[in-house]
Amino acid sequence: MRHFLWIFILLFGAAVAEGWAGGTGWALPALAVTAFYLMQVFGWRRPLLLGLFAGAIIDLGFGRPYPLTPLLVLPAIAGLATLWHRSGSRHSLAMQMLPGALCGLIQAGVILAADSFAVEPWFWRLFLHNTLLLLALAGEGMLLLPLLCLAYDHWARRLALPQYLTLHPPSGRPAIHVA
């Protein structure tokens, strides 16, 4: 039960942060990165189920005509998390920049599909806007995942919950350490 509550609190906080950032005109992949973190720690089922509701709330808040975050972003993040759980390294903060950037790119793809093509009439302006959005979300995800790993693991340690950076790789595979 407390795992469920922890997942709910983190996803709700990420949805609030993403909604606040979007309200100020800033795209932030907070829900995607937090969902990736939780899917690494607790498996993909519980975070995906609760993430669907958080994603629907974000899409409703932004006035998107379709629930793209729960239907496209979070299942793609679940696939990335499953792949990273099998073959990636969770023991180095520097290595967390790669999946963080991929989370940002997945989020950017949905934003571009839903918002950009409908509002920008000129090709070069659209191209510049989309390129800057892709770079911004990839960079934000690259920085956000290691920072959230540290913060969430600190709180999880104090609550005696599983932690991301102390997870062991799947059996039979050596841990990869990159400094």
C-alpha positions in Angstrom: 0.0 0.0 0.0 2.8 2.4 0.8 4.4 1.7 -2.6 1.1 2.7 -4.2 1.0 5.9 -2.2 4.6 6.7 -3.0 3.9 6.2 -6.7 0.8 8.4 -6.5 2.6 11.2 -4.7 5.5 11.3 -7.2 3.3 11.2 -10.3 0.9 13.8 -8.9 3.9 16.1 -8.1 5.3 15.5 -11.6 1.9 16.3 -13.1 1.7 19.5 -11.1 5.2 20.5 -12.0 4.6 19.9 -15.7 1.3 21.8 -15.6 2.9 24.7 -13.8 5.8 24.7 -16.3 3.4 24.5 -19.3 1.3 27.4 -17.8 4.4 29.6 -17.9 5.3 28.5 -21.5 8.0 26.1 -20.6 7.9 22.4 -21.8 9.2 20.1 -19.0 9.2 16.3 -19.3 8.6 15.8 -15.5 5.9 13.1 -15.9 7.9 11.1 -18.5 11.1 11.2 -16.4 9.2 10.4 -13.1 7.3 7.5 -14.8 10.6 6.2 -16.1 12.1 6.3 -12.6 9.1 4.6 -11.0 9.0 1.9 -13.7 12.6 1.1 -13.0 12.0 0.7 -9.3 8.5 -0.9 -9.1 8.1 -2.5 -12.6 6.0 -1.0 -15.3 2.4 -2.0 -14.3 1.6 0.1 -11.2 3.4 3.3 -12.4 1.8 3.0 -15.9 -1.7 2.5 -14.4 -1.4 5.6 -12.2 0.5 7.5 -14.9 -2.4 7.1 -17.3 -4.6 9.2 -14.9 -1.8 11.8 -14.4 -1.2 12.0 -18.1 -5.0 12.4 -18.8 -5.1 15.3 -16.3 -2.1 17.0 -18.0 -3.8 16.7 -21.4 -7.1 18.0 -20.1 -5.3 20.9 -18.4 -3.5 21.8 -21.6 -6.7 21.5 -23.6 -5.5 18.8 -26.0 -8.3 17.3 -28.0 -6.9 13.7 -27.5 -5.3 12.1 -24.5 -1.9 11.8 -26.1 0.2 11.6 -23.0 -1.5 8.5 -21.6 -1.9 6.8 -25.0 1.5 7.5 -26.6 4.0 8.9 -24.2 3.6 6.6 -21.2 3.5 3.3 -23.1 6.6 4.4 -25.0 8.3 5.2 -21.6 7.2 1.8 -20.4 9.0 0.2 -23.3 12.1 2.3 -22.8 12.0 1.5 -19.1 11.7 -2.3 -19.8 14.6 -2.1 -22.3 16.8 -0.1 -19.9 16.0 -2.4 -17.0 17.3 -5.4 -19.1 20.4 -3.9 -20.6 21.1 -0.4 -19.1 23.1 0.7 -16.1 21.4 2.2 -13.1 24.6 2.6 -11.0 26.0 5.7 -12.4 24.3 9.1 -12.5 26.1 10.0 -15.7 24.5 7.0 -17.5 21.1 8.3 -16.5 21.4 11.2 -18.9 20.8 8.9 -21.9 17.4 7.6 -20.9 16.5 11.0 -19.5 17.2 12.5 -23.0 15.2 9.8 -24.6 12.3 10.5 -22.2 12.5 14.2 -23.3 12.5 13.2 -27.0 9.5 11.0 -26.6 7.6 13.8 -24.8 8.7 16.3 -27.6 7.4 14.0 -30.3 3.9 14.1 -28.8 4.0 17.8 -28.2 5.1 18.4 -31.8 2.4 16.1 -33.2 -0.3 17.6 -31.1 0.5 21.3 -30.9 3.1 22.6 -33.3 1.8 21.6 -36.7 -1.6 23.1 -35.8 -0.4 26.6 -34.9 2.7 27.4 -37.0 1.8 28.3 -40.6 5.4 28.9 -42.0 7.8 26.1 -42.7 11.0 27.7 -41.4 9.4 29.1 -38.3 7.9 25.6 -37.7 11.2 23.9 -38.3 13.1 26.3 -35.9 10.4 25.9 -33.3 10.4 22.1 -33.5 14.2 21.9 -33.5 14.4 24.1 -30.4 11.7 22.2 -28.7 13.4 18.8 -29.4 16.7 20.1 -28.1 15.2 21.7 -25.0 13.2 18.7 -23.9 16.1 16.3 -24.6 18.4 18.6 -22.6 15.9 19.0 -19.8 15.3 15.2 -19.6 19.1 14.6 -19.6 19.5 16.9 -16.6 16.2 16.1 -14.8 16.6 12.3 -14.5 19.9 12.3 -12.6 18.6 15.0 -10.3 15.3 13.3 -9.7 17.2 10.0 -9.1 19.1 11.7 -6.3 16.1 13.4 -4.8 13.7 10.5 -5.0 16.3 8.0 -3.7 17.0 10.3 -0.8 13.3 10.4 0.1 12.8 6.7 -0.6 15.8 5.8 1.7 14.2 7.8 4.5 10.9 6.0 3.9 12.5 2.6 3.7 11.3 2.1 0.1 13.3 0.6 -2.9 15.8 3.0 -4.5 16.7 3.4 -8.1 20.5 3.6 -7.8 20.8 0.6 -5.6 18.8 -1.8 -7.8 20.7 -4.9 -9.0 20.9 -5.8 -12.6 18.9 -8.8 -13.8 20.4 -12.1 -12.7 23.3 -13.4 -14.8 24.4 -10.0 -16.1 27.3 -8.1 -14.6 26.7 -4.5 -13.4 28.0 -1.8 -15.7 29.9 1.0 -14.0 30.7 4.1 -15.9 32.2 7.0 -14.1 
